[in-house]
Amino acid sequence: MSRQAFRAAGYPWRLYCGPQVIEQRLNEAMDRTGAKRAMVICSPSINRRTNTVQRIEAALGDRFAGVFDGIEKDSTFASVDAARQAAVDAKADLLIAAGGGSVIVAVRAVAIFLAEAGDPFEIMTQYPEGKPAYSPRLMAPKPPIINIPTTPTSAMNRAGTGLKNPDLDQRMEYFDPKTRPNAIFLDDEVLLTAPKDVVRSTATTVFASTVSALSQKGLNPLVAGDRDNAFRLAHGAYLRLMDNLDDPALRTDLCLAAFLQNRAEDDGRGRFHGGPFSGNYAVSTALHIRYPTVGQGESTSVVHAPAMRLAEDVDLQAARQVAEGIGVWSDGMDAGQATGAVADAVEDIYERTGVPTQLRQLDIPKDDLINIARETVKNFNANAGARSEEQQIQDSLRLLEAAW
């Protein structure tokens, strides 16, 4: 497909960004949906340690239907099911997600469970033995969602949902474009509520994804523009974040980078796959799901550079694009040299930011690496039946050992 012939699609949304946007624009956003009763869903810390819920309640007045503050880390099925029941009891017809990625993902699942008649275990992604994974189509209309992120997160305007369930050997995965938010609020005061370690972790994930995206070739102008601006925002803000934690503009820039990265992938009609420059999504997910103390940012930073160093047959143009973006390209480099230079630069940035760059820094037993590798198999985004389970495990273990 040439640059002159491409297809782009979108969905209805509004983005409200700046100080006091909850007070100024939340009712407007709710009016657009036609909803009457809005319920806030969040974690315990958001409700008890910040004034975010109180601000939402004050803004909405008698349209505020209540709050459920029991969402757990990694969006557990049990907490989502409890939130669904709370929404039913409150007669809520609009859901407000106030929090980080776990809360935003959980609210998508609440919307699905409220609307779909099927059993949650039957409508989730299925992994039949010896066959490719598949995600059942979820056709019922969903209640509208408004997202109020507390951290930079790619979850803010996506449609995929993954829930943790310790009773299963996989996450409960769903995909439904009708769970995309009607509105997103990047409120200065809300963004500043995220603690240092949390915002550093989520910012790391955003930064890493924009580095990966630089390797994409042959993009149409809409995709290329969003991708390049996403990297510019993320790179600049990430380098300054830890020395300027009280600056809401940096947190906002990282949120906007995540938003633009998602939009670029939407216009490109698929998730970016940056090869070695992507790290390894399945390994990172398995790490932070298996070890609750490990955030997504840390599980990303420990494998990002090692994945590049293990790469073989890297495309020169892709490697050059990333190297030029991050400022380490030199004329005459081959693909291996460019990839190695990017790995060194990214690792240096992570070290200066204070996130780990080796698995051993996370206190994970080396003899558990094989178990982490086995848990990468059932991850639809990373391996929808494209590789054999044996190959997936071998590749993951090789990377884990290199990252040790």
N, C-alpha and C positions, 0 to 999 in steps of 0.2 A: 504494500500500500504506500503510495507516494505521500509526500507532505501535503499535497493539494487535495487528496481524497481521504477523508477520515470521518469518523463518527464520534460525537460527544453527547453525553447525556447528563442530566442533573435531577435533583429532587427539590421540593419546596423546603426552604429553610431561611432562617434569619439569624444573623450573628450580631450580638450586642456586646460591645467592648468598651471598657473604660471604668471610671469611678462611679459608684452608686447606680449602676445600670439595673440592678434588681429593683430598686425603688422607682426608677424612671420608666422602665420598659417591660417589667414582668407581666403586668396586666394586659398590655398591648399584645404580647406574645400569646397569652392565654386566649384573648379575644379572637385571635386569628384561627384558633382550633375549634371554637364553638363549645368548648368544654365548660362545665359548671363547678366541678369539685376537683381540686388539685391536691394530690398527696405527695409529700416529700419522702423520699427513700434515701437513707444515708447510713453511715457507720456510727457506732457509739461515740467516737471521738468528735465527729463533726457536730453532733447535737449537744454534746456535753462540754466541749472545750472551745467552741467558737460560737459566734452569734448569728451564723448563717441561717439556721432554721428560723430563728426569731425575726430576722430581717424579711425572710420570705413570707412568714405569717402576717407580719405587719403590712406588707405590701399588698397581699391578696385579701385581707379582711375576711369576710364571711365565705369567700370561695376557697379558703384553706380547709382541707378535709382531714388534716392530721399528719402525723409523722411516724414512720417506721424506721428505727435506728439500729437494727440488728444485722445489717449486712456484714459478713465476715470476709477476711482477706481471701483473695482468689475466687470470690463469688461462689460460695458453697451452695449446693443444691438445697440443703436444709434451710439456710437463711433466706434464700430466694422463695422457697415454698411458703415460709412464714410471712414474707412480705406480700406475696400474692393473696394470702388469706386476709391480711390486714387491709389491703386495698379493696377486697370484696366487702369486708365489714364496714369500711368507711364510705362505700358507694362512690369511690373515686373514678372519674372518667378521664383524668390526665395524671401522668406520673412525672414528678420532678426528681431527677437524679442529682444529688448534691454530694460530690466527692471525687475520688480518683477513679482509675480504670476499673477497679473491682466493683465499685458501686454502679458505674455507668453500664458495665456489662450486665450486672445483676438486674438492673431495671429493664434492659432489653428482654431478659428471660421472664421477668414478671409480666411484661406485656404479652409475650407469647403464651404463657400459661393461663393468663386471663382470657385470651381470645380463642385458643385452639381447644377443640374438644378431645383430641387424642391424648393418650397417656404420654407423659413427658419422656418415658424411656423408649417409647415406640416412635416418637416423632424426632428424636435426636439423630445425629449422624450414626449410621450403622457400619460396622466392620465385619461383614460376613466372611467366614473362613474361606480362604483361597480365592476371594473375589475382590474387586476394587471397592473402596469405601464409597458410600453415597449419602447425601443429605436429603431427607424427604422434603417435598415442597410444602410450605406453610401458607395457606391461602386466606385464612380468616383476616378481616380488617383488625388492626391493632389500635389500642388507645394511644393518643398522642403523647410524645415524650419531650420534655425540656431538660437539657443537660446544663448543669452549672458546675464545671470542673474546678477542682481545687489544685490540680497539678497539670503540667503538660502531659497529655496522653493521646495516643493515636486512637483510643477507643471513642473519642468524643463524637465522631461522625461516621462511624462504621456500622455495619449491619450484622457482623458475626458475633456469636456468643459462645463462650466456653465456661462451664461450671465445674468446680471441683466436687468430687463425690468419693469419699474414702471407701465406700462400699463397692466401687467399680474399679476395673483395671484401666480405665480411660476417663478422660474428661467427657462431660455431657455437652456435645457441640450442636449448635443450631445456626442456621443462616436465614435471615428474613429481612429483605430490604425495607419492609414496612415498619421496622423498628428503628429506622434512622430518625434522628431528632427533628422536631419542627423548629426548634430554636436552640441556640447555644449562647450562654452568657459567660463572658470572660470579665468578671468583676474584679477590680483591683484588690479590694479588701479580702475577698474570698481567696484569691490566688495567694495572698500573703499569709494565709493561715497554715499552709503546708510547711511542716518542719524541714529543717535543713537536709536531713538524710533522705527524706521522702522525695523532696523536689530534685535533689541531685540524682537519685535513682531514675526517676521518670524522665528527667532531662537527658540522661545518658541514653535511654532507649530512643528518644526522639532524634538526638544527634546521630546515633548509629544508623538509623533508618535513612536519614538524608545523605549520609556518606555512601551507603549502598546504592541509593537511587542514582547517584552521579554516573554510575557505570552503564546506565540504559542508553541504547543507541536508537537512531531512527525515529525519534519521538515527534509527534505533531506539535505545532507551535503552542497550543494550549497546555499540553502536558509538560513540555520543556520549560515554559515560563513558570509554571507553578513549582516544578521540581527545583529549578535553579534558585528561585526566591526562597523556597523552604530551606534549602541548604544555607543560603546566605544568612537568614534569620537565625537558624539553629546554631550555626558555627559561631557567629558573633556573640550570641547570648550565652552559649555554653562556656565559652572561654572566660567570660566575665562574671558568670553567675555566682560563684562561691565567694567572690570578693565584694559582691553587691547584693546580698540576699534580701535587703529591704527595698529593692527597686522593682516595683511591679511591672515595669516596662520589659525587663528581661524575661520574666515569667510569661508575660503576654506574648512576646516574640516567639518563645518556644512553643506555646500553644498554637499560635498562628502557623508555625512551621509544620506542626503535626496535621493541622487542618489542611494546609496546602498540599502536603504530601499525599494525604488521603484523596484529595480532589484530583491530583495528578493521576493517581492510579485509577480512579473512576473514569476519567477521560481517556485513559489508555486502555480501558476495558480489561483490567486485570491487575493483580498485585505485581509489583516490581520484584524481579528475582535478580539480585545483583551478584549471583555466583559467590565467589570467595569474599567479595566485599560486603556480603550480607551477614557474615558470621554464620550462625546456624540456628534458625528459629526453633526447630524441634528440640535441640539440645538445651537451649536457653529456657524454653518452657518447661521441659522435664526437670531441670535444675531447680527452678523456683517453686514448682509445684511439689516436688519431693522434699525440699528443705524450706519450710515456712519462713525462716529467718533471712533467706536470700531474696532480694528484690529483683524485679525484671531487669533493671539497669545493670546490677552487678552480675546477673547471669548472662547478660549480653557482653559486658566488657571483658569478661575472662576468656571468651572464645573468639572475639572479633578479630584480633590480630593473629592468633594462631591459625584460624581458618584461612586467612590470606597466605600465611607462610607455607601452608600445606598444599596450596592450590597448584594444579598442573594445567598446562595448555590454556593459560589466561589470554583472552583476546587483547591485543595491544591497544586498540582504540579505546576499549572500555577502561583499561588500566590507565591510559593517558588522561582520560576525562576525569577520573577520580584524583589522580596525582596532581593535575592542574588545579582542580577545585580546592584541594587542601594545601596547595602551595609547595609541592615537593618535586614537580616534574623538571627534568633537565633534558635538553636535546640529546638524542643519541641513546636514550634509555631503551632497553628492550622490555617486554611485558613483565618478566620476572623481576627486573630491577625496579620498575615502577611500582609493582605490587608490594615488594619488600619495603620500599620507601614509604608507601602509604601505611603499611602495618606499623612501622617504627613511629611515624608521626601520630597515628591514632593512639598507639600505646602511650606515647609521651603525653598526649592531651589527657588521657584517662588518669595517668599517674598524677599530673598536676591538679586535676579536679578532685582526686582523693578516692576514686573507685578502684577496686582490685583489678589486676590484670593477669593473675594466675589463680587457678582453682585452689591451690593449697592455702591461699589467703582466706578462703571461705570456710576452712576447717572441715572439709568434706573428706571422709576416709577414702584413700585411694582404692581400696578393695570394693568400694561401692560404685565405681565408675561403670562396671558392666551392667549394674541394675539401672543406672541412669540411662544408659544407652538403650536398654530394652524398653524403657518407657517412652522413647521417641517414636515408636512404631505407629501408635494410634493418635496421630495428630493430622487432621484433614488438611490444614493449610500447608503442611510441610511434606506430606506423603499420602496423597489420595490414591494409593495403589500403584504409584509410578515405579516403585522399586520393590524388590522382594524384602521381606522382613529381615532376612539374614544380611542382605547388603546394607539395609538401613542401620542395623545394629553395628555392623563392622565399621561403617563410615563414621558413625557417632562415637564409637569407642576410640577410634584413631584420633579424632579431634580432641576428645576428653583427655587422652593421654598426652597429647601435644600441649594442651592447656594446663596441665598439672604443674 
